[in-house]
Amino acid sequence: MQMILLCVILSILISIIFGQFYMWQASKLLTMQLKEVEKITTGVIDAVKQKLGIH
């Protein structure tokens, strides 16, 4: 009985740790993508400003 409980607790801990790691990886990826989008957006806005003659 105690062995089963230990296994359950262990598996819960592992899933939490892996979940945290996955979330961290995902948020890192999302941050990178947001930075890329920001760069592209800034580039587009700059191009539009140049076309319109606004600096």
Distance bins in CASP14 RR format, pairs under 12 A and 6 or more apart:
PFRMAT RR
TARGET T0000
AUTHOR 0000-0000-0000
RMODE 2
METHOD distances of the structure
MODEL  1
1 7 0 0 0 0 0 1 0 0 0 0 0
1 8 0 0 0 0 0 1 0 0 0 0 0
2 8 0 0 0 0 0 1 0 0 0 0 0
2 9 0 0 0 0 0 1 0 0 0 0 0
3 9 0 0 0 0 0 1 0 0 0 0 0
3 10 0 0 0 0 0 1 0 0 0 0 0
4 10 0 0 0 0 0 1 0 0 0 0 0
4 11 0 0 0 0 0 1 0 0 0 0 0
5 11 0 0 0 0 0 1 0 0 0 0 0
5 12 0 0 0 0 0 1 0 0 0 0 0
6 12 0 0 0 0 0 1 0 0 0 0 0
6 13 0 0 0 0 0 1 0 0 0 0 0
7 13 0 0 0 0 0 1 0 0 0 0 0
7 14 0 0 0 0 0 1 0 0 0 0 0
8 14 0 0 0 0 0 1 0 0 0 0 0
8 15 0 0 0 0 0 1 0 0 0 0 0
9 15 0 0 0 0 0 1 0 0 0 0 0
9 16 0 0 0 0 0 1 0 0 0 0 0
10 16 0 0 0 0 0 1 0 0 0 0 0
10 17 0 0 0 0 0 1 0 0 0 0 0
11 17 0 0 0 0 0 1 0 0 0 0 0
11 18 0 0 0 0 0 1 0 0 0 0 0
12 18 0 0 0 0 0 1 0 0 0 0 0
12 19 0 0 0 0 0 1 0 0 0 0 0
13 19 0 0 0 0 0 1 0 0 0 0 0
13 20 0 0 0 0 0 1 0 0 0 0 0
14 20 0 0 0 0 0 1 0 0 0 0 0
14 21 0 0 0 0 0 1 0 0 0 0 0
15 21 0 0 0 0 0 1 0 0 0 0 0
15 22 0 0 0 0 0 1 0 0 0 0 0
16 22 0 0 0 0 0 1 0 0 0 0 0
16 23 0 0 0 0 0 1 0 0 0 0 0
17 23 0 0 0 0 0 1 0 0 0 0 0
17 24 0 0 0 0 0 1 0 0 0 0 0
18 24 0 0 0 0 0 1 0 0 0 0 0
18 25 0 0 0 0 0 1 0 0 0 0 0
19 25 0 0 0 0 1 0 0 0 0 0 0
19 26 0 0 0 0 1 0 0 0 0 0 0
19 27 0 0 0 0 0 1 0 0 0 0 0
20 26 0 0 0 0 0 1 0 0 0 0 0
20 27 0 0 0 0 0 1 0 0 0 0 0
21 27 0 0 0 0 0 1 0 0 0 0 0
21 28 0 0 0 0 0 1 0 0 0 0 0
22 28 0 0 0 0 0 1 0 0 0 0 0
22 29 0 0 0 0 0 1 0 0 0 0 0
23 29 0 0 0 0 0 1 0 0 0 0 0
23 30 0 0 0 0 0 1 0 0 0 0 0
24 30 0 0 0 0 0 1 0 0 0 0 0
24 31 0 0 0 0 0 1 0 0 0 0 0
25 31 0 0 0 0 0 1 0 0 0 0 0
25 32 0 0 0 0 0 1 0 0 0 0 0
26 32 0 0 0 0 0 1 0 0 0 0 0
26 33 0 0 0 0 0 1 0 0 0 0 0
27 33 0 0 0 0 0 1 0 0 0 0 0
27 34 0 0 0 0 0 1 0 0 0 0 0
28 34 0 0 0 0 0 1 0 0 0 0 0
28 35 0 0 0 0 0 1 0 0 0 0 0
29 35 0 0 0 0 0 1 0 0 0 0 0
29 36 0 0 0 0 0 1 0 0 0 0 0
30 36 0 0 0 0 0 1 0 0 0 0 0
30 37 0 0 0 0 0 1 0 0 0 0 0
31 37 0 0 0 0 0 1 0 0 0 0 0
31 38 0 0 0 0 0 1 0 0 0 0 0
32 38 0 0 0 0 0 1 0 0 0 0 0
32 39 0 0 0 0 0 1 0 0 0 0 0
33 39 0 0 0 0 0 1 0 0 0 0 0
33 40 0 0 0 0 0 1 0 0 0 0 0
34 40 0 0 0 0 0 1 0 0 0 0 0
34 41 0 0 0 0 0 1 0 0 0 0 0
35 41 0 0 0 0 0 1 0 0 0 0 0
35 42 0 0 0 0 0 1 0 0 0 0 0
36 42 0 0 0 0 0 1 0 0 0 0 0
36 43 0 0 0 0 0 1 0 0 0 0 0
37 43 0 0 0 0 0 1 0 0 0 0 0
37 44 0 0 0 0 0 1 0 0 0 0 0
38 44 0 0 0 0 0 1 0 0 0 0 0
38 45 0 0 0 0 0 1 0 0 0 0 0
39 45 0 0 0 0 0 1 0 0 0 0 0
39 46 0 0 0 0 0 1 0 0 0 0 0
40 46 0 0 0 0 0 1 0 0 0 0 0
40 47 0 0 0 0 0 1 0 0 0 0 0
41 47 0 0 0 0 0 1 0 0 0 0 0
41 48 0 0 0 0 0 1 0 0 0 0 0
42 48 0 0 0 0 0 1 0 0 0 0 0
42 49 0 0 0 0 0 1 0 0 0 0 0
43 49 0 0 0 0 1 0 0 0 0 0 0
43 50 0 0 0 0 1 0 0 0 0 0 0
43 51 0 0 0 0 0 1 0 0 0 0 0
44 50 0 0 0 0 0 1 0 0 0 0 0
44 51 0 0 0 0 0 1 0 0 0 0 0
45 51 0 0 0 0 0 1 0 0 0 0 0
45 52 0 0 0 0 0 1 0 0 0 0 0
45 54 0 0 0 0 1 0 0 0 0 0 0
45 55 0 0 0 0 0 1 0 0 0 0 0
46 52 0 0 0 0 0 1 0 0 0 0 0
46 53 0 0 0 0 0 1 0 0 0 0 0
46 54 0 0 0 0 1 0 0 0 0 0 0
46 55 0 0 0 0 1 0 0 0 0 0 0
47 53 0 0 0 0 0 1 0 0 0 0 0
47 54 0 0 0 0 0 1 0 0 0 0 0
48 54 0 0 0 0 1 0 0 0 0 0 0
48 55 0 0 0 0 0 1 0 0 0 0 0
49 55 1 0 0 1 0 0 0 0 0 0 0
END
